[in-house]
Amino acid sequence: MSVSGVLLTHNVTLDAGAGPSLARVLFWVLLFVGLGVLGLGVLAALTVRLWRQVRQLGREVAAASDRLATASDDLARATPNR
């Protein structure tokens, strides 16, 4: 086959030793799948930790809101009516 005057030849062999072995390919595939699962596990753990902290912050904000409402009521009762 020639393209633009250049002769291109392809020597294709189907030897078993020509490419990577099946065990090596399988190792890399399983390694990447394992790393992906490990990464998802880390992300899930961090998500649960963040969710717990947000829930705690929500409770603290609600408690602070209740304390502010109580203080506001106390201040309204303490001031003389005009």
N, C-alpha and C positions, 0 to 999 in steps of 0.2 A: 504494500500500500504506500502510495507516495502522496505527500501533501506539500504543495508549493515546491516541488522539485526535491524534497527531502525524503529519503527512503526510511520508513518506520517499520521496524520489525519487532515482534513480540515473541519472546520465549517464555511460554507458560508451562510450568511443570507441576504435576500434581503429586509431588513427593510428600510423604508424611512429615518429613523433617523440614519442609520448606517454610511452614508458618508456625505460629505459637501452638503449643500443645493444648489439648482440651483441658487438662488439669490446670494449666497456668491461666487460661481464659476464665475458667470457672472460679479460680481463686480470686481473681480481680473483680469479677462480677459479684461474688458473695461478699468480698470486702467492701465494695461500694454500697451494696444493699445494706450490709450491717452498719456502716457509717451513717447511712441515711436514716435507718431506724433509730440509731443512737441519737442522732441530731434531733429527730422528732420527739424522742423521749425527753431530751434536755429542754426543748421548747415547751413541751407539755408541763414539765415540772416548774419551769419559770412562770408559765401562765397560771398555774394553780397558786403559786406563791403570790403573784401579783393580785389575783382575784381575792385572796384572803386579806391582803393589805388594804385593798380598796373597800372591802366589806367592813374592816375595822375602822377605816377612816370615815365611812358613812355613819357608823354608830357614834363615833366621837363628834362628828358634825351635828348629828341629831341631839346628842346630850348637850353640846354647847348651845344649840338653838333653844333647847328647853331652859337652860340656865339663863340665857338672855331674856327669854320671855318672862321668866320669874322675876328677874331683876327689873325689867321694865314695868311689870305690875307693881312691884314694891316701890319703885320710884314714883309711879303715878299715884299711889295711895299716900306717899309721903309728902307730895307737893300740895299746897293749899289750892282749893278750887277758887276760881275767880268769877 
